[in-house]
């Protein structure tokens, strides 16, 4: 693997007014170096070399800690780039934010706390312009891809992530560059271990889709990953079952709408993003999915997430599951009604034994009790 492109300081000079400059060779330049369409990106590609100028405060190395506190919210915040650069003469540079402290701006218009910090003559602070060359390791994924892809190819953004998996929906224009795109994303997103591209429509009995692994682990086998969502953790095979991270907000809204006395039946529960959090607040939650692999992961997730307790788990077609659960509810309701009838009958018989035997038959009396529980009159039974 090629070594990282080293940052280097080109010049550091005192400044009161200066200009911001950022220059790099573009993908459409005459550079003879071209990213390989089937190989990892060359990190020494000269197109990554980017010159930038920023304002910085030069100070003794021993004063940097206190200076950083005074300059809070106005130091350079750029991923992979240290905002403190140590020089060779026991002094350091604290790089300033390019928006609040533009290199070509009026020095008198700098933020008040920056101006206040510069008044500390005892420390020998000095405002300077610092020019440096950034390399591949200093740029984010978007910046790298803008330098690698042709100008007429859109840099893909807004892709979905599921745990350690980045899920792309690349267009036809990206086809020749898909491995380059995946390689950069894999390298620049620290939590990502696999980059996949959707190659077919979502469908089939399990609502899955065909995909190709462009970079990282996985191959053609299971793509197991773990996702944290709304306070719970779900492990799944991303290739073998339905999951959409973008539905997390809607799932939370739905669970929040449930009441403590609700009984919930989740007919297409997947790995449990609705059923499991609902089980923490509802009277009972029944979970079902047609995909046996999803049900297996649901069981694992139920054991992993504390405070969850499902009343039942089934692996059935949604329609069949609904018929089974409705039949169970009807059977339970019938048993409850019969028990209620017997209890009421025993109590009333004990209180009015003589009246009942003297005026109406036992069978008519029992029918009156049953009608009362069912909400009908004896005369309406036909």
C-alpha positions as CSV (number, residue, x, y, z in Angstrom):
1,X,0.0,0.0,0.0
2,X,1.3,3.4,-0.9
3,X,2.3,5.7,2.0
4,X,0.1,8.6,2.9
5,X,0.7,12.0,1.2
6,X,2.5,14.0,3.9
7,X,1.3,17.5,4.8
8,X,4.0,20.1,4.5
9,X,4.2,23.8,5.5
10,X,5.1,25.9,2.5
11,X,5.4,29.2,4.3
12,X,4.3,31.0,7.4
13,X,4.4,34.7,7.3
14,X,2.9,37.6,9.4
15,X,-0.5,38.8,8.0
16,X,-3.0,41.5,8.5
17,X,-4.8,41.0,5.2
18,X,-4.4,38.0,2.9
19,X,-6.3,35.8,0.5
20,X,-7.8,32.3,0.8
21,X,-6.4,30.0,-1.8
22,X,-7.2,26.4,-2.5
23,X,-5.8,24.9,-5.6
24,X,-5.7,21.3,-6.9
25,X,-5.5,19.6,-10.2
26,X,-8.9,18.3,-11.3
27,X,-10.1,15.0,-12.8
28,X,-10.3,16.7,-16.2
29,X,-6.8,18.1,-16.1
30,X,-3.9,16.9,-18.2
31,X,-2.5,14.8,-15.4
32,X,-1.3,11.5,-16.7
33,X,-2.2,9.7,-13.4
34,X,-5.7,8.1,-13.6
35,X,-7.5,6.1,-10.9
36,X,-7.7,2.5,-11.7
37,X,-11.3,1.4,-12.3
38,X,-10.7,-2.0,-10.6
39,X,-8.0,-1.3,-8.0
40,X,-7.9,0.7,-4.7
41,X,-7.3,4.4,-5.1
42,X,-3.7,5.5,-5.3
43,X,-3.2,7.8,-2.3
44,X,-0.2,9.4,-3.9
45,X,-2.3,10.6,-6.9
46,X,-1.2,14.2,-7.4
47,X,-4.8,15.2,-7.9
48,X,-5.3,15.0,-4.1
49,X,-2.6,17.6,-3.5
50,X,-4.5,20.7,-2.4
51,X,-2.9,24.0,-1.3
52,X,-4.7,26.0,1.4
53,X,-4.0,29.2,3.3
54,X,-5.5,29.8,6.8
55,X,-5.0,32.3,9.5
56,X,-3.1,30.9,12.5
57,X,-1.9,32.1,15.9
58,X,1.8,31.5,16.4
59,X,2.6,30.9,20.1
60,X,5.1,29.2,22.4
61,X,4.3,25.5,22.7
62,X,3.8,25.8,26.4
63,X,1.0,28.4,25.8
64,X,-1.1,26.3,23.4
65,X,-3.4,24.8,26.1
66,X,-4.5,28.2,27.5
67,X,-4.7,29.7,24.0
68,X,-7.0,26.9,22.8
69,X,-9.4,27.7,25.6
70,X,-9.5,31.4,24.6
71,X,-10.0,30.6,20.9
72,X,-12.9,28.2,21.5
73,X,-15.3,27.8,18.6
74,X,-12.9,29.6,16.3
75,X,-10.2,27.0,15.7
76,X,-10.1,25.0,12.4
77,X,-12.5,22.1,12.6
78,X,-11.6,19.8,9.8
79,X,-11.7,16.0,10.0
80,X,-8.2,14.3,9.9
81,X,-6.4,17.6,10.3
82,X,-4.8,18.6,13.6
83,X,-5.7,22.2,14.4
84,X,-2.4,22.5,16.2
85,X,0.8,22.3,14.1
86,X,4.1,22.1,15.9
87,X,7.1,24.0,14.4
88,X,10.8,23.3,14.7
89,X,11.6,26.2,17.0
90,X,9.6,25.1,20.1
91,X,6.6,27.1,18.9
92,X,3.3,26.0,17.5
93,X,0.6,27.2,15.2
94,X,-3.1,27.2,16.3
95,X,-5.1,27.1,13.0
96,X,-8.2,29.3,12.9
97,X,-11.6,28.6,11.4
98,X,-11.8,29.7,7.8
99,X,-15.4,31.0,8.1
100,X,-15.2,33.2,11.2
101,X,-11.5,34.1,10.6
102,X,-11.2,34.3,6.8
103,X,-7.6,34.8,5.5
104,X,-8.6,37.7,3.3
105,X,-10.9,39.4,5.9
106,X,-10.4,42.5,7.9
107,X,-8.3,41.8,11.0
108,X,-10.4,44.2,13.0
109,X,-13.5,42.2,12.2
110,X,-12.1,39.0,13.8
111,X,-14.3,37.5,16.6
112,X,-13.9,39.4,19.9
113,X,-12.3,36.4,21.8
114,X,-9.7,36.0,19.1
115,X,-8.8,39.7,19.2
116,X,-8.6,39.5,23.0
117,X,-6.3,36.5,22.9
118,X,-3.9,38.3,20.5
119,X,-3.5,41.2,23.1
120,X,-1.4,38.9,25.3
121,X,2.0,40.3,24.5
122,X,3.6,38.4,27.3
123,X,3.3,35.2,25.4
124,X,4.6,36.7,22.2
125,X,1.5,35.7,20.1
126,X,1.5,36.5,16.5
127,X,-1.2,36.3,13.8
128,X,0.2,34.7,10.7
129,X,-0.9,33.2,7.4
130,X,-0.2,29.5,7.2
131,X,0.0,27.8,3.8
132,X,0.0,24.0,3.6
133,X,-0.5,21.2,1.2
134,X,-3.2,18.7,2.0
135,X,-3.1,15.2,0.8
136,X,-5.4,12.2,0.5
137,X,-5.5,11.6,4.3
138,X,-6.6,15.2,4.9
139,X,-9.6,15.2,2.6
140,X,-13.0,13.8,3.2
141,X,-14.8,11.3,0.9
142,X,-16.7,14.0,-1.0
143,X,-13.5,16.0,-1.6
144,X,-11.6,12.9,-2.8
145,X,-14.3,11.8,-5.2
146,X,-14.6,15.3,-6.7
147,X,-11.0,15.0,-7.6
148,X,-11.3,11.5,-9.1
149,X,-14.6,11.5,-10.9
150,X,-15.1,13.3,-14.2
151,X,-16.9,16.7,-13.9
152,X,-20.0,15.3,-15.6
153,X,-20.4,12.5,-13.1
154,X,-22.3,13.2,-9.9
155,X,-20.7,12.5,-6.6
156,X,-23.1,10.1,-4.8
157,X,-24.3,11.4,-1.5
158,X,-27.1,10.6,1.0
159,X,-26.6,6.9,0.9
160,X,-28.0,4.6,3.7
161,X,-25.9,2.9,6.3
162,X,-26.9,-0.1,8.4
163,X,-24.3,-0.6,11.1
164,X,-21.0,-1.4,9.4
165,X,-22.6,-1.5,5.9
166,X,-22.9,1.4,3.4
167,X,-25.8,0.8,1.0
168,X,-25.5,2.6,-2.4
169,X,-28.0,3.1,-5.2
170,X,-25.6,4.0,-8.0
171,X,-26.8,5.3,-11.3
172,X,-25.7,4.2,-14.8
173,X,-23.2,7.0,-14.9
174,X,-21.4,5.6,-11.9
175,X,-20.9,2.1,-13.3
176,X,-17.3,2.6,-14.6
177,X,-16.4,4.2,-11.3
178,X,-18.2,2.1,-8.8
179,X,-15.2,0.4,-7.3
180,X,-13.3,3.7,-7.0
181,X,-16.4,5.2,-5.2
182,X,-16.6,2.2,-2.9
183,X,-12.9,2.2,-2.1
184,X,-12.9,5.8,-1.1
185,X,-16.0,5.4,1.1
186,X,-14.6,2.3,2.8
187,X,-11.4,4.2,3.5
188,X,-12.9,7.5,4.7
189,X,-15.9,6.2,6.8
190,X,-14.3,4.6,9.9
191,X,-17.4,2.6,10.9
192,X,-18.0,1.1,7.5
193,X,-16.6,-2.4,6.7
194,X,-18.6,-3.2,3.6
195,X,-19.9,-1.2,0.7
196,X,-22.8,-2.7,-1.3
197,X,-24.7,-1.5,-4.4
198,X,-28.3,-2.3,-5.0
199,X,-28.7,-4.1,-8.4
200,X,-32.4,-5.2,-8.3
201,X,-35.8,-4.0,-7.1
202,X,-37.1,-4.8,-3.6
203,X,-39.5,-7.6,-3.8
204,X,-40.2,-11.3,-3.3
205,X,-41.8,-12.9,-0.3
206,X,-39.2,-11.5,2.1
207,X,-38.9,-8.0,0.6
208,X,-35.2,-8.3,-0.2
209,X,-33.2,-7.1,-3.1
210,X,-30.2,-8.2,-5.2
211,X,-26.9,-6.5,-4.3
212,X,-23.2,-6.6,-5.1
213,X,-20.4,-6.1,-2.7
214,X,-18.1,-3.4,-4.1
215,X,-15.6,-3.2,-1.3
216,X,-14.8,-4.8,2.1
217,X,-16.0,-8.0,3.6
218,X,-19.0,-10.1,2.6
219,X,-18.6,-11.6,-0.8
220,X,-21.7,-13.6,-1.8
221,X,-22.5,-14.8,1.7
222,X,-24.5,-13.4,4.6
223,X,-23.8,-9.7,5.5
224,X,-24.3,-9.7,9.2
225,X,-24.3,-6.3,10.9
226,X,-25.6,-4.7,14.1
227,X,-27.7,-1.5,14.1
228,X,-28.6,0.8,17.1
229,X,-32.0,2.5,16.8
230,X,-34.2,4.3,19.3
231,X,-32.4,2.8,22.3
232,X,-32.3,-0.8,21.1
233,X,-29.8,-3.0,19.2
234,X,-30.6,-5.2,16.3
235,X,-28.4,-7.8,14.6
236,X,-29.4,-9.0,11.1
237,X,-28.2,-10.4,7.8
238,X,-28.6,-7.3,5.6
239,X,-28.7,-9.4,2.5
240,X,-31.2,-11.9,3.7
241,X,-34.0,-9.8,5.2
242,X,-35.8,-6.4,5.0
243,X,-34.3,-3.4,6.7
244,X,-34.6,0.3,6.0
245,X,-32.7,2.6,8.3
246,X,-34.6,5.7,7.0
247,X,-37.8,4.4,8.6
248,X,-36.3,4.7,12.1
249,X,-38.2,8.0,12.9
250,X,-41.5,6.6,11.7
251,X,-41.0,3.4,13.7
252,X,-40.4,5.5,16.8
253,X,-43.5,7.6,16.1
254,X,-45.6,4.5,15.8
255,X,-44.3,2.9,19.1
256,X,-44.8,6.2,20.9
257,X,-48.4,6.2,19.9
258,X,-49.0,2.9,21.7
259,X,-50.7,2.9,25.1
260,X,-49.8,0.8,28.1
261,X,-53.0,-1.3,27.9
262,X,-52.6,-2.0,24.1
263,X,-52.2,-5.5,22.8
264,X,-50.0,-5.3,19.6
265,X,-49.8,-7.8,16.7
266,X,-46.8,-7.1,14.4
267,X,-47.5,-9.2,11.3
268,X,-44.3,-8.4,9.5
269,X,-41.9,-7.7,12.4
270,X,-38.6,-8.4,10.7
271,X,-35.8,-8.4,13.3
272,X,-38.0,-6.5,15.8
273,X,-37.6,-2.7,15.4
274,X,-41.3,-2.2,16.3
275,X,-42.2,-5.3,18.3
276,X,-39.3,-5.2,20.7
277,X,-39.6,-1.5,21.9
278,X,-43.4,-1.9,22.0
279,X,-43.0,-4.8,24.3
280,X,-41.4,-2.6,26.9
281,X,-44.6,-0.5,27.3
282,X,-47.6,-2.5,26.1
283,X,-49.7,-5.2,27.9
284,X,-48.7,-7.8,25.3
285,X,-46.9,-7.8,21.9
286,X,-47.1,-10.7,19.4
287,X,-44.4,-10.8,16.6
288,X,-44.6,-12.6,13.3
289,X,-42.7,-12.8,10.1
290,X,-42.7,-15.0,7.1
291,X,-38.9,-15.0,6.8
292,X,-37.5,-17.8,9.1
293,X,-34.1,-16.1,9.2
294,X,-35.6,-12.8,10.3
295,X,-37.5,-14.7,13.1
296,X,-34.3,-16.3,14.2
297,X,-32.6,-12.9,14.5
298,X,-35.7,-11.5,16.2
299,X,-35.3,-14.2,18.9
300,X,-31.6,-13.3,19.4
301,X,-32.5,-9.6,19.6
302,X,-35.2,-10.2,22.1
303,X,-32.7,-11.9,24.4
304,X,-30.1,-9.2,23.9
305,X,-32.3,-6.1,24.6
306,X,-33.1,-5.9,28.3
307,X,-36.7,-5.1,29.3
308,X,-38.3,-6.7,26.2
309,X,-40.7,-9.6,26.6
310,X,-42.7,-10.8,23.6
311,X,-46.0,-12.7,24.3
312,X,-45.5,-14.9,21.3
313,X,-43.4,-15.3,18.1
314,X,-44.6,-17.0,15.0
315,X,-43.2,-17.8,11.5
316,X,-46.3,-17.6,9.4
317,X,-47.9,-15.9,6.4
318,X,-49.4,-12.6,7.7
319,X,-53.0,-13.7,6.8
320,X,-52.6,-17.1,8.5
321,X,-51.0,-15.5,11.6
322,X,-54.0,-13.1,11.8
323,X,-56.5,-16.0,11.6
324,X,-54.6,-17.8,14.3
325,X,-54.4,-14.9,16.7
326,X,-58.1,-13.9,16.1
327,X,-59.1,-17.5,16.9
328,X,-57.1,-17.4,20.1
329,X,-58.7,-14.1,21.1
330,X,-62.2,-15.4,20.4
331,X,-61.5,-18.6,22.4
332,X,-60.2,-16.6,25.3
333,X,-63.2,-14.3,25.2
334,X,-65.6,-17.1,25.2
335,X,-63.9,-18.7,28.2
336,X,-63.9,-15.4,30.0
337,X,-67.6,-15.0,29.3
338,X,-68.5,-18.5,30.5
339,X,-66.5,-17.9,33.7
340,X,-68.3,-14.6,34.3
341,X,-71.7,-16.3,33.8
342,X,-70.9,-19.0,36.3
343,X,-69.6,-16.5,38.9
344,X,-72.6,-14.2,38.5
345,X,-75.0,-17.2,38.6
346,X,-73.5,-18.6,41.7
347,X,-73.7,-15.3,43.5
348,X,-77.2,-14.4,42.5
349,X,-78.5,-18.0,43.2
350,X,-77.1,-17.9,46.7
351,X,-78.8,-14.5,47.4
352,X,-82.2,-15.2,45.8
353,X,-82.5,-19.0,45.9
354,X,-86.2,-18.9,47.0
355,X,-87.2,-16.2,44.5
356,X,-85.7,-18.0,41.6
357,X,-87.3,-21.3,42.4
358,X,-90.6,-19.7,43.0
359,X,-90.9,-17.6,39.9
360,X,-88.7,-18.7,36.9
361,X,-86.9,-21.8,35.8
362,X,-83.2,-22.2,36.2
363,X,-82.7,-22.5,32.3
364,X,-84.5,-19.2,31.7
365,X,-82.5,-17.5,34.5
366,X,-79.2,-18.6,33.0
367,X,-80.3,-17.4,29.5
368,X,-81.0,-13.9,31.0
369,X,-77.5,-13.8,32.6
370,X,-75.9,-14.8,29.3
371,X,-77.8,-12.2,27.3
372,X,-76.8,-9.5,29.8
373,X,-73.1,-10.3,29.4
374,X,-73.5,-10.4,25.6
375,X,-75.3,-7.1,25.6
376,X,-78.6,-8.5,24.2
377,X,-82.1,-9.1,25.5
378,X,-83.7,-12.5,25.9
379,X,-86.5,-11.5,23.6
380,X,-84.0,-10.5,20.8
381,X,-82.3,-13.9,20.7
382,X,-83.8,-14.8,17.4
